[in-house]
């Protein structure tokens, strides 16, 4: 074994030990805590909800909701989501999409109301995406629709559409009231 191979092997073992230590703290991630309203889960919207505008495209690569829930961790830590005077904490998913989104922060977006259950904003540039059908959308989920539409959901519903997970609010109490009925300005920033 060459010195280089040994160094690579040692780095891999060190990384694995670090990741194992991080996962054994005994605290449960908000994404795996299924006893709260802010749980990461997904369901199809009512027939009158979630009709995307014509410029949105449906993605392939559907995964089950249990697979989606398992991959929600905090690669970048926690971010803040500010809507008027209300501020929420959000945990990012462990996805390339979440990392690319976090790299663009801070972002202040004038988000448009869609179907009285979500606010959406079309970015000028696409983010990496790997869409899945979550089945049920839960209040406080932050997703990517297509390749460039940031969506923050403020109401839970079932859906047949596909999204790429960015993250979710740690607690969504008061989110619907903060979002209001029309368009709203939302700031996403590192904590």
N, C-alpha and C positions, 0 to 999 in steps of 0.2 A: 504494500500500500504506500503510495507516495505521500509526501508531506501535504500536498494540496488536497488529495482525497481525504486524508485524516482531518484536515481543517474543515472541509465541507461536512464530513460526518459529525464532527464535534459541534459545529454550528447547528446542525439539524437536531441533534440530541438536546442541546441547550434550549433551542426554540420549543421543542416538544415538551420539555420539562416545565418551561415557563408557562406555556399554554395550559398544561395540566394543572399547574398551581393556581392559575387564574380561575379555572373552572371549579375548583374545589373549595371555595370560600364559604359555602353553605348558604349563601343568599340566593334567592331565586330571581331570575331576570323578569322584568315586567312582561316580557313576551311569553314566558312560560307559565306565568301565574294566571291560570284560567278562571280564577274566582272573582275577577274584577271586571268592570264594564270596559276598562281600557285594554282588554286583552286583544292580542293580535289574532284576528280571525276574519273569515271572509264568507259572504253569502250573496246569492243573486238578487238584484234589485227588483222592486215591484214592476209590473208591466209598464207603468206610467213613468218610471224613473230610468235614468241613465241611458238616454238616447244621445249618443255622441254626435257632434257636428260632423258633416261630411268629410272634413279634412283630417279626421282622426282615423288611423288604420288599426285593425285588430292584429295582434301579435300571435305567433304560434309558440310552441314550447310549453304546453300546459303542465303544471305540476300540482300535486294534491295540496290541500290546505295544511295537512300535517307536516309535509316537507317544508312549506313556506314558514310555518311557525318555528320550526327547529333552527332555521338559519338567522333569526333575528337576535343579534347581539350588538354591542356597541364598539365598532372598530375605531371610530373617531371620538367616542365619548358621547356626551350629551350636548345637544344644541338648544338654543332658545328660539321660541316662535312667539313673536310679539304681534298682537292684533289690537290696535288702539291702546288702551290702558292695561289690557290683559296680557299676561306673559305665561307661557307654558314651556315645560321642558319636554324634549323629545329624544328618544334613543334611536340611533341610526342602525339600520340592518347591516349585516356583514356581506355587502354586495359591491360590485364594481360601480353600480349606479349610485349607491349611497356615498361611496368614496369620491366619485366625480362631482356629486352634488355638494358635498362638504368642501371640496377644493374651491368651489365658486363662492363660498360664503365670505362675507355677509351679502345677502340678497334681499332687496325690498321689492316685492312684486305687487302690482295692482291686479288682484285675482278676481275673475268673473264668476258669478254665481251660475251653477249648472244644476238644473232639476231640483232646486231647493234642498240639496243634500251634500253638495260639494262646492269648493271654489277651485278654479283652474287657471293656469297661466301657461302660455306657449313660449318656451325659451327660443332664442334665435338659433342656438346650436343644439344638436342632439346629444343626449347622454347615452352611455352604454345601457342596453336593455336586454332583458331575458324574461319576457312576460309569462305570467301564470294566471290561471283562473282561481281566485281565492274562494269563490263560492259565496262568501259573506263578507261584506265590507263593514268594519266597525268604526264608530265615531273616533276620530283622532288619528286615523291612519293617513300616512303621507306616502303617496304612490306616484309612479310615472306611467302615464298613459301614452301608448305609442313610443316614440323616441324622444319627444321633447315637451310633453305637457305635464307640468307639475300639478298634482291634485291633492288637496287637503280635504278629507271627508269630515263633515260635522254632523252626520246622521248615519245610523246603521241601516243596512238593507242587503238583500240578496242580489247577486249579480251574475251574469253569464259572460261578462267582458273580462279581458285579460289586462293585467297591470304588472309592472315591475316594482317590487317593494323598495322604498327608500327608508322608511322608519315609521315610528308612531309616537304620539304624545304619551308621556308616562301617566298622566291623568287628564281626562277630557272634560271634567266638570266645568261648566261654564263656557265651553267652546262654542256651542250653538248660539248662545246669546252674544258672544264676542263677534262671531262671524256675521250675524244679522241676516237680513233678507236680500240685500243687493250685493254689488261689488264691494270689495274691501281691500285695504292695503295690509299686507302681511310681511313682516321682516323675519328672516331666518338668519341666525348668527351663531358663531361658536360661543360656548358658555364661558 
